Amino acid sequence: MIDIVDAKFITSAPNVSAAPESEEQNEVVFMARSNVGKSSLLNALTNHKGLAKVSSTPGKTKLINYFDVTFLDRDSSEKIVAKFVDLPGFGYAKVAKSIKHDWEKNLTDYISNREEIKIFIHLIDCRHPHLEIDTSVSDFLFRTARENQYILQIFTKIDKLNQKEQNALRKEFPNALMVSSAKKRGISKIVKVVYDMLQESVDED
């Protein structure tokens, strides 16, 4: 069984030039449209209710937030240390026809040039799986990600769909994961998948 046994906030940065050094070279980047439940998921994954602030004003956070996290394989007692990177939300679906200019200006360089990134986690509201802005972000990731980087698509708020709707979503996106932070569904699977990806990265290096 894989658990996250420690998590703490490190710093915030406005852009890639102000990003902290990462000795472990293990950055896991969380990106999502505003109000998709990114902060709630970070808190659920780390079992730390106040780690990431859940804002009542979607899109309010403009900084890149960094958290040190420690994974533990309870069977082997092996640990992996990583940085969770919380990127600012990229705007309301209603107004976002493309990635907003300010978001793009601050973060495109980070996503493209930050060699420490091992995993991109793209969160999508399961009730709105085909928004143009999410398609744009997904296309951008697949164009820019290097061979040694993983892209993980996660659909949030899965408890809002009935079983038939969930099955249809799984069929359409067979490689994606499904999660409900509120119901604690899918949390342990995400932790294990991220751990396994980080482990593979270590082995490749």
N, C-alpha and C positions, 0 to 999 in steps of 0.2 A: 504494500500500500504506500502511495506517495502522498505526502502532506507538505503544505507550506507551514513551517514551524516558527518563522520569524519574519517580520516585515516592518520597515520603518521608513518614514519620509526622509529624503536626503536634501534635495534642493529644488528650486525652480529656475528655469532659464528661458529667456525670450527667443533664443535662436541657437543654431548649431554651434556658433563660435563661443557661446557661453555655457555649452554643455559640460558636465563634469567628466573627468577622466574615468574610464571604466577598466579596472585591472583585469576583471574576469572576462571582458570582451563578450559578455552575455546580456544583450539588451533585448527585451521583449516589448515591442511597441503596441500600444492599444490606441486604435483610431476609430472614430464613429461620428456620425451625424449627431447634432445636439439632441439631447433628450431620448437617447436610445438605451440608456441604463449603464453607461460605462463605469461611472463611479460606484454604483451599486454592485457591479460585477467584481471590480477590484476589491471592494470590501469583503465580498462573499468568498472570493478565491483565497484571500489572506486570512479570513476569519477575524477580521479587524474592523469593527463597525465604523470607526472614525478615521480610517487611514486616508481615504479619498473623500473630499467634501462633496456631498450630493447637493448641487445647487438648485434652488427653486427657479432660477432664471437661466433657461437653456442658452448655451453659447457664451456664458459669462466669462469662463476661464480662457485667458489668452496666452498663458504661459505653458511651457513644457514642464511637467512635474515628474520627478525621479524618486523611485522607492527601491531600497535594497531588500531583496527577499531571499530566503533560504529554503530550498526544497530538501526534504528528507525521505529517502527510501527506507521505510521501516523494516523491510526484510533484510536488506544488506547493510543498513546503517550508513549508506553513502549519502553525502550531501552535495548539492550544487547551489552555488550562489549566483544570483542574477539580478539585473536591474529591470524593474517594470517602469516603462516610460508612458506617461499619460499625456497624449497629445490633445490640444484644444479641439473641441467639437467643431465640425465644419458647416455650421449654419442650419437654419430651418429648411425643411423640405419645401415649404411653400414658396420660399424666395430663392432657393438655390438651384439655378439652372446649370451651374457648373461650380467647380470648387471656388470658393470666394477668394478674391484677390489677396486680402490680408493673410488668410490662412495659407494660401499657396506661397506667398512671398516668404513667410517665416519657416515653412515646413518642407517645401519641396527640396531645398538643399539638404535638409536634415535627412529626409527619407532616401535621397539619392546618394549622399556622400558619407553618411555615418557608417563606418565599417564595423563598428561594434554591434550593430543590429543583427540579431540572429533570427528573430521571428517578428513578422507583422501580423497582428490580430485585428481583423476588420469586423467590427460589430454592426449588425443590421437588425432593425426591428422586424420581427417575423411577420408582423401584420402588413408590412410595406416592403416586400422583397425586391421590387423592381424599380425603385426610385432612380431617376437619372443620375442624381449626385452619387449614389452608392456605386452605380455602374461605372461612372467616371473614375472614382477612387480605385475600384477594383482593377479597371483597365490600366490605370497609372501604375499600380503596384506590380502587375504582371509585366509591364514594360520595363520597369526600372529595377526590380529585384535581381540580385546577383544569384549565381548558382548555389552559393552556400547559405542562402537565406530562405526561410520558410514563410509561406503565406497561409494563415489559418482564418477561415471564415466562420463566424459564430452568429447564429440567430438568437436574439434576446427575447425575453418576455413570452416564452413558448407556452406558458400557462394561459395566455390569452386566446390560444387556438384550441379547437376541439380535436379529437383524435384523427378524424378524417383529414382535416386541414394540415395537421402535423405530418401525417403520412405523405400527403401530396408534396409538402415542402421538402421532406427527406428524399423523395423520389426525384424531384427537380434538382436538388443540390446534395448529391450523395456524399460529397467529401466534406460538407459543412457539419459543425456541431450545433446542438440545440441546448439552450440554457434558460432557466428561470431563477434569477437571483432571489426573488421573493419566496419561492417555494423550495429553494436549495436543490433544484433538479439540474443535473448535468455538471455540477461544480467539480466533483472529484474526477470526472472524466477529463475535463479541461486541464486540471492540474497534472494529471498523468500524461496527457498528450504533449503538453508544453515541456514537462520534464524529459520525456523521451526525445523530443526534438533537440533540446539542449544537450542531452547526453550524446546524441549522434554528432552534434557539432563539435563536442569535445573530442570524440573519437576521430573525426575527420582531421581536426587540427593536429 
